[in-house]
Each structure stands twice: as C-alpha cells, then as structure tokens.
Amino acid sequence: MIYRRFGRTNWEVSEVGYGMWGMAGWKASDDEQSARSLDLAVENGVNFFDTAWGYGEGHSEELLGELVKRHPSKKLYTASKIPPKNFKWPAKPEYRFEDSYPVEHIMEYTHKTLKNLGLEQIDLMQFHTWDDGWSQREEWQRAIEDLKTAGKIGAMGISVNRWEPENGIKALQTGKLDAVQVIYNIFDQAPEDRLFPLCEELDIAIIARVPFDEGTLTGNITKETTFPEGDWRGTYFVPENLNSSVDHADALRPLVPAGMTMAEMALRFILENKNVATTIPGMRKQRNVLANTATSDGKGLPIGLHQELKKHRWDRVPTSWSQ
C-alpha cells in the first residue's frame, strides 16, 4: 500500500481508503461479512475509513468503532459526516442554513458519532451536504473551532453534491476546512477544472468518492440490470440514467488492457492524479478488498492510456434522480 499526505493535516493515509456506505442500509449487508472485509483491508494496509451517521443511522459508525478496537496497535483514520438537520440529500439553494446545520445540530451529531465510534475524538468530521450560500455564516465556522479546541475532532471537511464540484469553493476559501470529498472518476473529471487547483493552493486534502460511478465503471451493470427492492441504486439507475451509463461504460471496454478489469482501470485512473489524497471504494466483499488494494502498487496505467481515458469525460448536471 502506498500512502499519501492528507493535506495540511500531514496525516499519511492509504491512497486506497474504504467507503463504508455498503456496511449499513443496503440490502444484503451482513455485519460478519463487513467485519471480515474491514479486517482484511487493514491487513492490506488500508488506514482511512469513511462513514456517516446517515449510513444506517449510525450503524456503520458502530462497525468502524469496533474495527478500531480490534486493531489497537495500528493508527486507523476515522472519518464521518454530520447529516443535514432536514435530512434531505443533496443540499439545494433554497434550503436555509438554519434547517441544515445550526450549531446545536452540529454539536449533537458530532457527539452521536463519537458515541457510536466509542472514541473521544474523530479524525475527520464532514458536513454530509453543502451549498455555498452558507459559506459566510460564522456559526459553523465557530462550531468547528470549538470542536477542535475541545479535542472532539482533528479536522473538518465537506462532501460536495453530485455533479456540482464547484459548489463548495467559497467554503474552502474561508480557510476553515481541511478536506473536501468529491465525486471523481473516469467520467466525472470536472473537479480538475477549479476544485483541484484550489485545493493544491490551500493544501486541502481531496477524497475521491464514487470511483466506480455507482457501479457503472465496474463493467458489471447492463441495461437489463435490476436491483432488490429497497436498494438505493434502483432509484438512481432509472432507465434514462441506466441506458446512458451503460453506453458510456461500453465505450471504455476496448480500452481495458489485457489482464485488467474495468474496475482496476477506473481506480488506477484516479490514482494517477497526485492531487487526490485517497479514494474510497465501497468493498463489502473480501474479493473486492483484495482487488482494490492491489491497485496501490505504484505501477499506474500503461503509457498513453490515461490520456485516452481523459477523452471519456462526461459532464452531467443534477436532476431529480441524481440525488
């Protein structure tokens, strides 16, 4: 496993981290399977784990806390997210700050997360949604300072909305945030335009989420794919999105090198960008842990492939189903 500097925190985090959305709230989630996969990730060098209160109303956080306790001799970086008070994802311009992140709500859910983790301090807390209309509100900025002073959080970040990588730039420019989590993959390259250069300038850590475009970039989703009742992906992959996503993925198939899967190619594309501190694929199954962590070998992509993949940028705008 290769480690990268996590912005101005100076943490050394695994370039392949662990996204824990699949640990709770999805169909087929199984705690014993989750624990085995998490332990295997630690054995393979993963030390950055990203969860949220919204993943099973704290259940995923509890699993992370148990993982930390099982590995007391290793430094595992814990990251979670405060849900908006109105529990609506994503944030919209018409949502008031008072209905999203009032100070008492920030404090309440930080302490709920700490209780779920069984820890006195979390390394990285994040706002799970964001709209730049809130950026100049002093309340959240003071709350961050108070939580850091009290030793409850080590650093603070935001997770920006799907397909809105620049809706967070004003917040980052306040100097109060240490990290930003953004969708970045072969299709979603827009963060390279303004967000990544700003983060490099301000020494803000970048967490690349959704590396497989919710599964499209694994190459395993077809136009006939269906999802179990209650599975979030069933509301995301509506026919309009499913058909277009599969078409875009199919266009990549001729580029996948021999002996490499599309998923491996997708991860290696992200790791080619040295602005990224870590990427956080979900990996509920042990075989996925082994495959994903194996990409951190410093080999990168074959010569010329990265530039070919750059041509597959797919700029999208939020819709009713993009969530």
C-alpha positions as a Markdown table, in Angstrom:
| # | Residue | x | y | z |
|---|---|---|---|---|
| 1 | Met | 0.0 | 0.0 | 0.0 |
| 2 | Ile | 1.2 | 3.5 | -0.9 |
| 3 | Tyr | 0.5 | 6.3 | 1.5 |
| 4 | Arg | -0.2 | 10.0 | 0.6 |
| 5 | Arg | -0.1 | 13.2 | 2.6 |
| 6 | Phe | -3.6 | 14.3 | 3.6 |
| 7 | Gly | -3.3 | 18.0 | 3.0 |
| 8 | Arg | -2.3 | 20.3 | 5.8 |
| 9 | Thr | -3.1 | 17.7 | 8.5 |
| 10 | Asn | 0.1 | 15.9 | 7.4 |
| 11 | Trp | -1.5 | 12.5 | 8.0 |
| 12 | Glu | -0.2 | 9.7 | 5.9 |
| 13 | Val | -3.2 | 7.9 | 4.6 |
| 14 | Ser | -3.6 | 4.9 | 2.3 |
| 15 | Glu | -4.2 | 6.0 | -1.2 |
| 16 | Val | -6.9 | 3.4 | -1.4 |
| 17 | Gly | -9.3 | 4.0 | 1.5 |
| 18 | Tyr | -12.5 | 2.4 | 2.5 |
| 19 | Gly | -16.0 | 3.7 | 1.8 |
| 20 | Met | -18.4 | 2.3 | 4.3 |
| 21 | Trp | -21.8 | 3.1 | 2.8 |
| 22 | Gly | -22.3 | -0.5 | 2.0 |
| 23 | Met | -21.8 | -1.5 | 5.6 |
| 24 | Ala | -25.3 | -0.5 | 6.6 |
| 25 | Gly | -28.6 | 0.4 | 5.0 |
| 26 | Trp | -28.2 | -1.6 | 1.8 |
| 27 | Lys | -29.8 | -4.9 | 1.1 |
| 28 | Ala | -27.5 | -8.0 | 1.7 |
| 29 | Ser | -25.5 | -6.1 | 4.2 |
| 30 | Asp | -24.1 | -8.5 | 6.8 |
| 31 | Asp | -22.2 | -7.5 | 9.8 |
| 32 | Glu | -19.9 | -10.5 | 10.0 |
| 33 | Gln | -19.1 | -10.2 | 6.3 |
| 34 | Ser | -18.5 | -6.5 | 6.8 |
| 35 | Ala | -16.1 | -7.2 | 9.7 |
| 36 | Arg | -14.1 | -9.7 | 7.7 |
| 37 | Ser | -13.8 | -7.3 | 4.8 |
| 38 | Leu | -12.7 | -4.4 | 7.1 |
| 39 | Asp | -10.1 | -6.6 | 8.9 |
| 40 | Leu | -8.8 | -7.8 | 5.5 |
| 41 | Ala | -8.5 | -4.1 | 4.4 |
| 42 | Val | -6.4 | -3.3 | 7.5 |
| 43 | Glu | -4.2 | -6.3 | 6.9 |
| 44 | Asn | -3.6 | -5.0 | 3.3 |
| 45 | Gly | -2.6 | -1.5 | 4.5 |
| 46 | Val | -5.8 | 0.5 | 4.4 |
| 47 | Asn | -5.8 | 3.1 | 7.2 |
| 48 | Phe | -8.5 | 5.5 | 6.1 |
| 49 | Phe | -12.2 | 4.7 | 6.7 |
| 50 | Asp | -15.1 | 6.9 | 5.7 |
| 51 | Thr | -18.5 | 6.5 | 7.1 |
| 52 | Ala | -21.5 | 8.7 | 8.0 |
| 53 | Trp | -24.3 | 8.8 | 10.6 |
| 54 | Gly | -26.7 | 8.6 | 7.6 |
| 55 | Tyr | -25.4 | 5.1 | 6.8 |
| 56 | Gly | -27.8 | 3.0 | 8.8 |
| 57 | Glu | -28.5 | 5.8 | 11.3 |
| 58 | Gly | -25.1 | 5.3 | 13.0 |
| 59 | His | -24.8 | 1.5 | 12.5 |
| 60 | Ser | -21.9 | 1.9 | 10.0 |
| 61 | Glu | -20.1 | 4.2 | 12.6 |
| 62 | Glu | -20.5 | 1.5 | 15.2 |
| 63 | Leu | -18.8 | -1.0 | 12.9 |
| 64 | Leu | -15.9 | 1.4 | 12.4 |
| 65 | Gly | -15.6 | 1.8 | 16.1 |
| 66 | Glu | -15.4 | -1.9 | 16.6 |
| 67 | Leu | -12.7 | -2.1 | 13.9 |
| 68 | Val | -10.6 | 0.4 | 15.7 |
| 69 | Lys | -10.9 | -1.5 | 18.9 |
| 70 | Arg | -9.8 | -4.7 | 17.1 |
| 71 | His | -6.6 | -3.1 | 15.9 |
| 72 | Pro | -5.3 | -1.1 | 18.8 |
| 73 | Ser | -1.7 | -1.2 | 17.6 |
| 74 | Lys | -2.5 | 0.5 | 14.3 |
| 75 | Lys | -3.4 | 4.1 | 13.5 |
| 76 | Leu | -6.7 | 3.9 | 11.6 |
| 77 | Tyr | -8.0 | 7.3 | 10.5 |
| 78 | Thr | -11.7 | 7.7 | 11.2 |
| 79 | Ala | -13.9 | 10.0 | 9.0 |
| 80 | Ser | -17.7 | 10.5 | 9.3 |
| 81 | Lys | -20.3 | 13.0 | 8.3 |
| 82 | Ile | -23.0 | 15.1 | 10.0 |
| 83 | Pro | -26.4 | 14.7 | 8.3 |
| 84 | Pro | -28.3 | 17.9 | 7.5 |
| 85 | Lys | -31.0 | 18.7 | 10.1 |
| 86 | Asn | -33.7 | 18.4 | 7.4 |
| 87 | Phe | -32.4 | 15.0 | 6.4 |
| 88 | Lys | -32.6 | 16.0 | 2.7 |
| 89 | Trp | -29.8 | 15.0 | 0.2 |
| 90 | Pro | -28.4 | 16.8 | -1.7 |
| 91 | Ala | -28.5 | 20.4 | -0.4 |
| 92 | Lys | -30.4 | 22.8 | -2.6 |
| 93 | Pro | -30.0 | 26.6 | -2.8 |
| 94 | Glu | -33.5 | 27.1 | -1.2 |
| 95 | Tyr | -32.5 | 25.2 | 1.9 |
| 96 | Arg | -31.9 | 27.6 | 4.8 |
| 97 | Phe | -28.7 | 27.2 | 6.9 |
| 98 | Glu | -30.9 | 27.0 | 10.0 |
| 99 | Asp | -32.7 | 24.0 | 8.5 |
| 100 | Ser | -29.4 | 22.3 | 7.6 |
| 101 | Tyr | -26.5 | 22.9 | 10.0 |
| 102 | Pro | -27.4 | 25.1 | 13.0 |
| 103 | Val | -24.8 | 24.9 | 15.7 |
| 104 | Glu | -26.8 | 22.8 | 18.1 |
| 105 | His | -27.3 | 20.2 | 15.4 |
| 106 | Ile | -23.6 | 20.2 | 14.5 |
| 107 | Met | -22.7 | 19.5 | 18.2 |
| 108 | Glu | -25.4 | 17.0 | 18.7 |
| 109 | Tyr | -24.5 | 14.8 | 15.8 |
| 110 | Thr | -20.8 | 15.1 | 16.4 |
| 111 | His | -21.4 | 13.7 | 19.9 |
| 112 | Lys | -23.7 | 11.0 | 18.5 |
| 113 | Thr | -20.9 | 9.9 | 16.1 |
| 114 | Leu | -18.3 | 9.8 | 18.9 |
| 115 | Lys | -20.7 | 7.7 | 21.0 |
| 116 | Asn | -21.2 | 5.3 | 18.1 |
| 117 | Leu | -17.5 | 5.1 | 17.5 |
| 118 | Gly | -16.7 | 4.7 | 21.2 |
| 119 | Leu | -14.0 | 7.3 | 20.8 |
| 120 | Glu | -13.1 | 10.6 | 22.4 |
| 121 | Gln | -12.1 | 12.2 | 19.1 |
| 122 | Ile | -12.8 | 11.6 | 15.4 |
| 123 | Asp | -10.0 | 12.4 | 13.0 |
| 124 | Leu | -12.2 | 13.9 | 10.3 |
| 125 | Met | -15.8 | 15.2 | 10.6 |
| 126 | Gln | -17.5 | 16.4 | 7.5 |
| 127 | Phe | -20.8 | 18.1 | 6.5 |
| 128 | His | -22.6 | 15.5 | 4.5 |
| 129 | Thr | -24.2 | 18.1 | 2.2 |
| 130 | Trp | -23.2 | 21.6 | 1.3 |
| 131 | Asp | -24.4 | 24.7 | -0.5 |
| 132 | Asp | -22.1 | 27.6 | -0.9 |
| 133 | Gly | -24.8 | 30.0 | 0.1 |
| 134 | Trp | -24.0 | 29.1 | 3.7 |
| 135 | Ser | -20.2 | 29.7 | 3.3 |
| 136 | Gln | -20.0 | 33.1 | 5.1 |
| 137 | Arg | -22.2 | 32.0 | 8.1 |
| 138 | Glu | -19.9 | 32.4 | 11.1 |
| 139 | Glu | -21.9 | 29.9 | 13.2 |
| 140 | Trp | -20.5 | 26.8 | 11.5 |
| 141 | Gln | -17.0 | 28.3 | 11.4 |
| 142 | Arg | -17.1 | 28.9 | 15.2 |
| 143 | Ala | -18.5 | 25.4 | 15.8 |
| 144 | Ile | -15.5 | 23.9 | 14.0 |
| 145 | Glu | -13.1 | 25.9 | 16.1 |
| 146 | Asp | -14.9 | 24.9 | 19.3 |
| 147 | Leu | -14.9 | 21.2 | 18.4 |
| 148 | Lys | -11.2 | 21.3 | 17.6 |
| 149 | Thr | -10.4 | 23.2 | 20.8 |
| 150 | Ala | -12.4 | 20.7 | 22.8 |
| 151 | Gly | -10.5 | 17.8 | 21.1 |
| 152 | Lys | -13.6 | 16.3 | 19.6 |
| 153 | Ile | -12.4 | 16.5 | 16.0 |
| 154 | Gly | -9.0 | 16.5 | 14.5 |
| 155 | Ala | -10.0 | 18.1 | 11.2 |
| 156 | Met | -13.2 | 19.2 | 9.3 |
| 157 | Gly | -14.3 | 18.9 | 5.7 |
| 158 | Ile | -17.3 | 19.0 | 3.4 |
| 159 | Ser | -18.8 | 16.4 | 1.0 |
| 160 | Val | -20.0 | 18.3 | -2.1 |
| 161 | Asn | -23.1 | 17.5 | -4.1 |
| 162 | Arg | -23.1 | 15.1 | -7.1 |
| 163 | Trp | -22.0 | 16.8 | -10.3 |
| 164 | Glu | -21.5 | 20.2 | -8.5 |
| 165 | Pro | -17.8 | 20.1 | -7.7 |
| 166 | Glu | -17.6 | 23.9 | -7.6 |
| 167 | Asn | -20.4 | 24.3 | -5.1 |
| 168 | Gly | -18.1 | 24.3 | -2.1 |
| 169 | Ile | -15.3 | 26.5 | -3.4 |
| 170 | Lys | -16.4 | 29.5 | -1.3 |
| 171 | Ala | -16.5 | 27.4 | 1.8 |
| 172 | Leu | -13.0 | 26.1 | 1.2 |
| 173 | Gln | -11.8 | 29.7 | 0.6 |
| 174 | Thr | -12.7 | 30.5 | 4.2 |
| 175 | Gly | -9.7 | 28.6 | 5.4 |
| 176 | Lys | -11.8 | 26.7 | 8.0 |
| 177 | Leu | -11.9 | 23.4 | 6.1 |
| 178 | Asp | -9.2 | 20.8 | 5.9 |
| 179 | Ala | -10.6 | 18.3 | 3.4 |
| 180 | Val | -13.2 | 18.0 | 0.6 |
| 181 | Gln | -14.9 | 14.9 | -0.6 |
| 182 | Val | -16.0 | 14.9 | -4.2 |
| 183 | Ile | -17.1 | 12.5 | -6.9 |
| 184 | Tyr | -14.1 | 12.0 | -9.2 |
| 185 | Asn | -13.7 | 9.1 | -11.7 |
| 186 | Ile | -13.1 | 8.5 | -15.4 |
| 187 | Phe | -16.5 | 10.1 | -16.3 |
| 188 | Asp | -16.5 | 12.8 | -13.6 |
| 189 | Gln | -13.4 | 14.8 | -14.3 |
| 190 | Ala | -14.9 | 18.3 | -13.7 |
| 191 | Pro | -13.2 | 18.6 | -10.3 |
| 192 | Glu | -9.9 | 19.0 | -12.2 |
| 193 | Asp | -11.0 | 22.4 | -13.6 |
| 194 | Arg | -11.2 | 24.6 | -10.5 |
| 195 | Leu | -11.6 | 22.5 | -7.3 |
| 196 | Phe | -8.3 | 20.6 | -7.5 |
| 197 | Pro | -6.1 | 23.6 | -8.3 |
| 198 | Leu | -7.7 | 25.5 | -5.3 |
| 199 | Cys | -7.1 | 22.5 | -3.0 |
| 200 | Glu | -3.5 | 22.4 | -4.1 |
| 201 | Glu | -3.1 | 26.1 | -3.4 |
| 202 | Leu | -4.7 | 25.9 | 0.0 |
| 203 | Asp | -3.3 | 22.5 | 0.9 |
| 204 | Ile | -6.7 | 21.0 | 1.4 |
| 205 | Ala | -7.0 | 17.2 | 1.2 |
| 206 | Ile | -9.1 | 15.6 | -1.6 |
| 207 | Ile | -11.1 | 12.5 | -1.0 |
| 208 | Ala | -12.3 | 11.0 | -4.3 |
| 209 | Arg | -15.6 | 9.3 | -3.8 |
| 210 | Val | -17.8 | 7.2 | -6.2 |
| 211 | Pro | -14.8 | 5.8 | -8.1 |
| 212 | Phe | -16.9 | 3.3 | -9.9 |
| 213 | Asp | -19.8 | 5.7 | -10.8 |
| 214 | Glu | -22.1 | 3.8 | -8.5 |
| 215 | Gly | -21.1 | 0.5 | -10.2 |
| 216 | Thr | -21.1 | 1.5 | -13.9 |
| 217 | Leu | -17.3 | 1.6 | -14.0 |
| 218 | Thr | -17.0 | -2.0 | -12.8 |
| 219 | Gly | -18.4 | -3.1 | -16.1 |
| 220 | Asn | -20.9 | -5.3 | -14.4 |
| 221 | Ile | -24.0 | -3.3 | -15.0 |
| 222 | Thr | -26.1 | -3.9 | -18.1 |
| 223 | Lys | -29.3 | -2.4 | -19.5 |
| 224 | Glu | -31.1 | -5.4 | -18.0 |
| 225 | Thr | -29.7 | -5.0 | -14.5 |
| 226 | Thr | -32.3 | -4.7 | -11.7 |
| 227 | Phe | -31.8 | -4.0 | -8.0 |
| 228 | Pro | -33.5 | -5.5 | -5.0 |
| 229 | Glu | -36.5 | -3.7 | -3.6 |
| 230 | Gly | -35.2 | -1.0 | -1.2 |
| 231 | Asp | -31.8 | -0.8 | -2.8 |
| 232 | Trp | -30.9 | 2.9 | -3.3 |
| 233 | Arg | -29.5 | 2.1 | -6.7 |
| 234 | Gly | -32.9 | 1.3 | -8.0 |
| 235 | Thr | -33.9 | 4.9 | -7.7 |
| 236 | Tyr | -30.7 | 6.2 | -9.1 |
| 237 | Phe | -30.4 | 3.9 | -12.2 |
| 238 | Val | -33.7 | 5.0 | -13.7 |
| 239 | Pro | -34.0 | 3.9 | -17.4 |
| 240 | Glu | -32.7 | 7.3 | -18.6 |
| 241 | Asn | -29.6 | 7.0 | -16.4 |
| 242 | Leu | -29.1 | 3.3 | -16.7 |
| 243 | Asn | -29.1 | 3.2 | -20.5 |
| 244 | Ser | -26.8 | 6.2 | -20.9 |
| 245 | Ser | -24.4 | 4.9 | -18.2 |
| 246 | Val | -24.1 | 1.5 | -19.8 |
| 247 | Asp | -23.5 | 3.1 | -23.2 |
| 248 | His | -20.6 | 5.2 | -21.7 |
| 249 | Ala | -19.1 | 2.1 | -19.9 |
| 250 | Asp | -19.4 | 0.0 | -23.1 |
| 251 | Ala | -17.3 | 2.7 | -24.9 |
| 252 | Leu | -14.5 | 2.0 | -22.5 |
| 253 | Arg | -14.4 | -1.8 | -22.9 |
| 254 | Pro | -12.0 | -1.7 | -25.9 |
| 255 | Leu | -9.5 | 0.3 | -23.8 |
| 256 | Val | -9.3 | -2.2 | -20.9 |
| 257 | Pro | -5.8 | -3.7 | -21.0 |
| 258 | Ala | -5.4 | -7.5 | -21.1 |
| 259 | Gly | -5.3 | -8.9 | -17.7 |
| 260 | Met | -7.0 | -5.9 | -16.1 |
| 261 | Thr | -10.6 | -5.4 | -15.2 |
| 262 | Met | -12.6 | -2.2 | -15.9 |
| 263 | Ala | -12.7 | -1.6 | -12.1 |
| 264 | Glu | -9.0 | -1.8 | -11.8 |
| 265 | Met | -8.6 | 0.6 | -14.7 |
| 266 | Ala | -11.0 | 3.0 | -13.0 |
| 267 | Leu | -9.1 | 3.0 | -9.8 |
| 268 | Arg | -5.7 | 3.4 | -11.5 |
| 269 | Phe | -7.1 | 6.4 | -13.4 |
| 270 | Ile | -7.9 | 8.1 | -10.1 |
| 271 | Leu | -4.6 | 7.2 | -8.5 |
| 272 | Glu | -2.8 | 8.8 | -11.5 |
| 273 | Asn | -3.9 | 12.2 | -10.1 |
| 274 | Lys | -1.5 | 13.2 | -7.4 |
| 275 | Asn | -3.9 | 15.8 | -6.1 |
| 276 | Val | -6.0 | 13.0 | -4.7 |
| 277 | Ala | -5.1 | 12.0 | -1.1 |
| 278 | Thr | -7.3 | 8.9 | -1.1 |
| 279 | Thr | -10.1 | 7.3 | -2.9 |
| 280 | Ile | -12.8 | 5.4 | -1.1 |
| 281 | Pro | -14.4 | 2.5 | -3.0 |
| 282 | Gly | -17.1 | 0.5 | -1.3 |
| 283 | Met | -16.0 | -3.1 | -0.8 |
| 284 | Arg | -18.4 | -5.2 | 1.1 |
| 285 | Lys | -16.9 | -8.5 | -0.1 |
| 286 | Gln | -13.4 | -9.8 | 0.6 |
| 287 | Arg | -12.6 | -10.4 | -3.1 |
| 288 | Asn | -13.2 | -6.7 | -3.7 |
| 289 | Val | -10.9 | -5.7 | -0.9 |
| 290 | Leu | -8.1 | -7.8 | -2.4 |
| 291 | Ala | -8.7 | -6.4 | -5.9 |
| 292 | Asn | -9.0 | -2.8 | -4.9 |
| 293 | Thr | -6.0 | -2.7 | -2.5 |
| 294 | Ala | -3.8 | -4.5 | -5.1 |
| 295 | Thr | -4.1 | -1.4 | -7.4 |
| 296 | Ser | -1.9 | 0.5 | -4.9 |
| 297 | Asp | 1.4 | -0.8 | -6.3 |
| 298 | Gly | 2.8 | 2.3 | -7.9 |
| 299 | Lys | 2.5 | 0.9 | -11.4 |
| 300 | Gly | -0.2 | 3.2 | -12.7 |
| 301 | Leu | -1.7 | 2.8 | -16.2 |
| 302 | Pro | 0.0 | 1.7 | -19.4 |
| 303 | Ile | 1.7 | 4.5 | -21.3 |
| 304 | Gly | -0.9 | 6.5 | -23.2 |
| 305 | Leu | -4.0 | 5.0 | -21.6 |
| 306 | His | -4.5 | 7.9 | -19.1 |
| 307 | Gln | -4.8 | 10.4 | -22.0 |
| 308 | Glu | -7.2 | 8.1 | -23.8 |
| 309 | Leu | -9.4 | 7.9 | -20.7 |
| 310 | Lys | -9.4 | 11.7 | -20.4 |
| 311 | Lys | -11.4 | 11.7 | -23.6 |
| 312 | His | -14.2 | 9.9 | -21.9 |
| 313 | Arg | -15.1 | 12.8 | -19.6 |
| 314 | Trp | -18.8 | 13.0 | -19.2 |
| 315 | Asp | -20.2 | 16.3 | -17.8 |
| 316 | Arg | -23.6 | 16.0 | -16.2 |
| 317 | Val | -25.9 | 18.3 | -14.3 |
| 318 | Pro | -28.0 | 17.4 | -11.3 |
| 319 | Thr | -31.5 | 16.0 | -11.9 |
| 320 | Ser | -34.5 | 14.8 | -9.9 |
| 321 | Trp | -32.9 | 11.3 | -9.8 |
| 322 | Ser | -29.2 | 12.2 | -9.3 |
| 323 | Gln | -29.6 | 12.6 | -5.6 |
